[in-house]
């Protein structure tokens, strides 16, 4: 099997409902413009607050995809 190289990028997804939906939003959006997504890892979760209440869930996600040479 030939060697492969993967690129890793970091994204932040948001949702008004949950961290799971925030992470899913990040991965699905990445999938619209990147091919061959391989792994997604949630590295951080936080919340944006307003007046002491949760306004937004945020999930920081690392996504890897196969690196293709443009040659």
Secondary structure, DSSP 8 states (H G I E B T S, - for coil): -----EEEEEEEEEESS-HHHHHHHHHHHHHHH-SSEEEEEEEEEEEEEETTEEEEEEEEEEEEEE-----
